[in-house]
């Protein structure tokens, strides 16, 4: 089992989705909790993946050594490359965020 955390950006994007899209994303989150990095399509680095649905994409990073998945962002096809570039430029920030969450997390 993987622990799934989300970023503020992901939460804001999620809030903008309609009801059926939110249900789909929640199902993906359930898959991520079970399968971690075995969900979605790998992108530029092995631990960075996307899951497509209804013209949108859910971007996430998985940290297998810590059994953690970080849901980073949601975007549509138009913003795909800009979103990917933004995530790649901030990999260290996301890793630091995960470490912080792990220190604070109490199951």
C-alpha positions in Angstrom: 0.0 0.0 0.0 1.1 3.5 -0.8 0.3 6.7 1.0 -1.0 9.4 -1.3 -0.4 13.0 -0.6 -1.5 16.0 -2.6 -0.1 19.4 -3.3 -2.0 22.7 -2.9 -2.0 23.1 -6.7 -3.6 19.6 -7.1 -6.2 20.4 -4.5 -7.1 23.7 -6.3 -7.3 21.9 -9.7 -9.4 19.1 -8.1 -11.9 21.7 -6.7 -12.5 23.0 -10.2 -13.6 19.6 -11.6 -17.2 18.6 -12.1 -18.7 15.8 -10.0 -18.1 13.0 -12.4 -14.5 14.0 -12.9 -13.9 14.2 -9.2 -15.3 10.6 -8.9 -12.8 9.5 -11.6 -9.9 11.2 -9.9 -10.8 9.6 -6.5 -10.8 6.2 -8.3 -7.3 6.9 -9.6 -6.2 7.9 -6.1 -7.5 4.5 -4.9 -5.5 2.8 -7.6 -2.4 4.8 -6.6 -2.8 3.7 -3.0 -2.8 0.1 -4.1 -0.4 0.1 -7.0 1.8 3.2 -6.6 4.0 3.6 -9.7 2.3 0.9 -11.7 -0.5 3.3 -12.7 -0.4 5.6 -15.6 2.2 6.4 -18.3 5.8 7.2 -17.4 7.1 10.6 -18.4 10.6 12.1 -18.5 11.9 10.6 -15.3 11.0 7.1 -14.1 9.2 8.3 -11.0 7.1 10.9 -12.8 3.8 9.7 -14.4 0.5 10.8 -15.8 -2.9 9.3 -16.0 -5.3 10.5 -18.8 -9.0 10.8 -18.5 -11.6 12.7 -20.5 -9.0 15.0 -22.1 -7.4 15.8 -18.8 -4.3 14.5 -17.1 -3.4 13.8 -13.5 0.3 14.2 -12.8 2.0 12.4 -9.9 5.4 11.5 -8.5 6.0 8.2 -6.8 8.7 7.5 -4.2 8.9 3.7 -4.0 11.5 3.7 -1.2 9.0 5.5 1.0 5.8 4.0 -0.4 4.5 7.5 -1.2 2.7 9.0 -4.1 2.4 12.8 -4.5 -0.5 13.9 -6.7 1.0 17.1 -8.1 -1.4 18.6 -10.6 -4.3 18.2 -13.0 -4.3 19.8 -16.5 -5.9 19.6 -19.9 -4.1 18.9 -23.1 -3.5 22.6 -23.8 -1.5 23.1 -20.6 0.2 19.7 -20.7 3.7 20.7 -21.6 3.7 23.8 -19.4 2.5 21.6 -16.5 5.2 18.9 -17.1 7.9 21.5 -17.4 6.8 23.2 -14.1 6.8 19.9 -12.3 10.3 18.9 -13.7 11.7 22.3 -12.6 10.5 21.7 -9.1 11.3 18.1 -8.4 13.6 19.0 -5.5 10.8 21.1 -3.9 8.3 18.3 -4.2 10.8 15.8 -2.7 11.4 18.2 0.2 7.6 18.6 0.6 7.2 14.8 0.8 9.9 14.5 3.4 8.2 17.2 5.4 4.8 15.4 5.2 6.4 12.1 6.2 7.9 13.7 9.3 4.5 15.1 10.2 2.4 12.1 9.2 1.0 10.0 12.0 -1.0 7.0 10.7 
